[in-house]
Amino acid sequence: MIVLVLVVALLVIAIAAGFLGSLAGLGGGVILTPVLVLFFGIPFGDAVGASAVSVLATSTTSGAAYVHDRLTDLRIGNFLQIATVPGALIGATATVLLAPTNLVPVLLIVLGLVLLSTVPGSIAMRHEEHPPEGPGDAISRRLKFEGNYYDRLHQRVVHYRGQNSKTALVVMFAAGIVSGLFGIGSGVLKVLALDRALRLPMKVSTATSNFMIGVTATAGVGVLFAGNLVLPLLAAPVAIGTTTGAYLGSRLLPGLTNRLIRWLFVVILLVLAVETLVRGVAML
């Protein structure tokens, strides 16, 4: 009976995580990792493994929907994967090595600081609906990092062009490390790179992030699985729940404003950052 209650609770939380992760481009893992550790008492390594699987579920579901809706920029996403995948392998290897140690409080504090670091910039851009279209840089012009999508809410075609490609690559490498280390898909930093460095519209950033987090998580899951940190009994309900939530979120996002999506992004990050920091400090 207790096991059934726990499974149902995991399903409900996973649905919420998949829904919010799909809307904000974060992946469900950014919510699940701290929740599993802080509220369910799951060992850090096992929580990272389950969260990494949930990221795959979120990306597979919402990523496909956003590609169908022509919100995902596959050219930009595939280019940036050359930085995130090596980072994910490094991060996942570090998790396998650190999981048996007593460094979980430190890792929680680091995760909280990573989440918190993205909040000020997002608040500063809270009123921006569509970023101004710039001339791009040498890389974005050569590789044609530009495109357009039809905004259902404003009923017009929005055109965009990528900027600051080198900065985006650096952030994406860091995103890969964070993904492998915490099993969160690193959507936090991916959205940061796409929205703030490349200056893509928030809907395109969210959709492209959802596509990318699956590839990054795949690189890390293999290492985590080899390190016996992916438990089927834990990962299965989490994957089912996040898949359901991600589908619901992917149906809702095209009709929302970019400003509302950015506010959702900020609120989720702020709550989780504070909670994770407090619990990490308390465990020291």
Sequence and secondary structure as in RCSB ss.txt:
>XXXX:A:sequence
MIVLVLVVALLVIAIAAGFLGSLAGLGGGVILTPVLVLFFGIPFGDAVGASAVSVLATSTTSGAAYVHDRLTDLR
IGNFLQIATVPGALIGATATVLLAPTNLVPVLLIVLGLVLLSTVPGSIAMRHEEHPPEGPGDAISRRLKFEGNYY
DRLHQRVVHYRGQNSKTALVVMFAAGIVSGLFGIGSGVLKVLALDRALRLPMKVSTATSNFMIGVTATAGVGVLF
AGNLVLPLLAAPVAIGTTTGAYLGSRLLPGLTNRLIRWLFVVILLVLAVETLVRGVAML
>XXXX:A:secstr
 HHHHHHHHHHHHHHHHHHHHHHHTS THHHHHHHHHHTS   HHHHHHHHHHHHHHHHHHHHHHHHHTT   HH
HHHHHHHHHHHHHHHHHHHHHHHTTSS HHHHHHHHHHHHHHTHHHHHHTTT SS       HHHHHTT EEEEE
ETTTTEEEEEE   HHHHHHHHHHHHHHHHHHSSTTHHHHHIIIIIIS   HHHHHHHHHHHHHHHHHHHHHHHH
HTT   HHHHHHHHHHHHHHHHHHHHHGGGS HHHHHHHHHHHHHHHHHHHHHHHHHH 
